[in-house]
Amino acid sequence: MEINNKLRDKCHEIACNLGWHKEAHSKGECGMFVIIELSDAVKANLNDRHANKKGFCEFKPDYSFEFRYNAYIQNTVEENLADAIIRCLDLAAVWSVDIKNLDRYIHPFYQVTPYFDPTFPEFIEDVITEFSKKYFSGEKRANNLIISILSYSKENDIDILWYLEQRIAYNERMAQFLNK
């Protein structure tokens, strides 16, 4: 899975199908949706809620995707980080931001200050602080947030692109259910 304009548009379409854009939201409100997902990731971390990819993949295949998703992925750090990327991509569509193939720009997080090993809440605080800087363009804010999550995930052995793929699949199923 590549993070690019095609994925941005897909995330926005799913968000519309889920009813996120029935009412117009300001840029500030859309930005807060991203921050809420990041805050939920901190809450999941404080409650030691981490996804179980192996359990999801190996659990009885005759059980539905939704059952396995709810049992092994929902309300976890990984799901909320994936949700933050999805909300950011949706916001990028609202802002008409060009999303390049960002997965190519993954870098060690805090490579400039190797002496600083942030806790997860400190990492999220830094991401939110950077994302909230109004003097950055929408493109820079969206791209930096996504690159930061990708980089942090790589450093911490979180297969965030897999979780992103599962969350998008879950959202697509929910949209189909709601639009029947």
N, C-alpha and C positions, 0 to 999 in steps of 0.2 A: 504494500500500500504506500503510495506517495502522497505527501501533503502538498496539494497544489490547487489551482483554481477550479479544477473539475470536482475535487473533494469539497472545496468551499461551497460550490453551487449545490452539490448533493446535500450537504448538511443544512443549507438554507432551505432547500425544498422540503426536506423532512421536517424542519422546524415549522415551516408554514403549514404542512399537513397535520402537525400535532397541535396547531392552533396558537403557536407562539406569536404570530404576527397578525392576528385578527384585529388587534388594535395597534395603532402606530406607537412605537416606543422611541423615546429620545435616545440620542447616542449615550447619554449618561446612564439611562436605564439599561440599555444593552450591555454597557460596560460592567454594570453591577451584576448582571446575570453571570458574567465570567467570574467575577470576584466571589460571588456566592458559591460557585462550584469549587473554587480554590479553598474557601473557608470550610466547606463540607469535607474536603480532603484532609484538612488539619483535624477536624473533629473525628474523622474515621481513624486517623493516625493516633490520636490521643486515646481512642478506644481500642487500639491495636487490631483494627479491622483491615485485613489484607486479603486480596483475592486468592483463590486457589485454582490456578490454571490447570494443574494436573487433575484435580477433582472434576473440574468442568469437562475436560476432554475425555476422561476415563469413566465418568459416571454413566450408568446404564444408558446406552444410546436410544433405548425405546422411550426414555423420558423426554419430554419436550424441551426445545431450546430454552423457552421461557422459564421452565422449572429449574433447569440447570443454571441458567443465568442468575435467577433469584437466589439460588442456594449457594453459589460459589463466587459471584462477582458483585452483586448489588450492594450498594452502601459501603464500598471499600475505598481505600486510598486510590487504587488503580482506576476504578470506575470514575471517581470524581476528577482525577487528572485527565482522563479521556473526555469526560463531559466538559471540562474547562476548554480543551482544544476544540471540541464541537461548538461550544458557545462562541469561542473566539472566531472560528471559521464562519459561523452564522453572522456574527458582528462584522466580519470582513466583507461579507456579501452586502450587508446593509450599507456599509461605508464605501462600497465599490473599491475595496483594497485588493491589489494584485498580490496573490499568494504564490510565491515561487516554490520550487521543489525544496522545501525547507529541510527535509530530512538529510539533505546533502551538507547542511551547515551545522550539524551537531558538533559541539566542542565540549571539552571538559568544563563543567561549570566551575566557576571561581578559579580558572586557570591562572588568572592574573594575581590572585592572592591565595596561594596554596596553603598558607598557614591558617586560613579560615575554613573550618570544616563545619558548615552550618547544620543545625538540627533541621528536621523537616519544617516545623513552623517558621524558623528563621528563613529558610529557602522561600517558602510561600510569601512571607512578609516582603522579602526583596523583590519577588516577581510582581506582587501587587503594587509595590512602590514604583517600580519601573513602568508598569502598565498604566498607572494613574497619572503619569507626567503629561500634562496637557500640551507642553511645548513640543512633544514628539508628534510626528504625523501619525494618522491612523494606521498607515501601512507599517511604520516602524514599531508601533505599539503592539499590533497584532502579531507581526512576524517575530519580534523579540520574545513575546510571551510563549509562543509555540516552540521556538528554538530552546528557550530555557527549560520547558517541560521535557522536551525530547532529550536534551543534554543531561538533565538530572536523572531521567529515567535510565538512560544508557549507563551512567555512572553507578547506578544502584540496581542494576540488573532487572529492571522492570521492562517487560516487552510491551511498551506503551502502544506501539502500532497494532499489536494483536488485540489489546484491550479496546483500542479505538475502533477497530473493525467489528468487534463483538458488540460494542455499545451502539454503533451505527446500525447493525443488523437488528438489535433489540428495538431501537427507535423506529426503524422501518416497519417492523411487525406491529408495533403499537399504533403507528399511523394508519396501517391497513385496517387494523381492528376498529379504530375510531371512525374511519371513513366508510365503513360498510353500510 
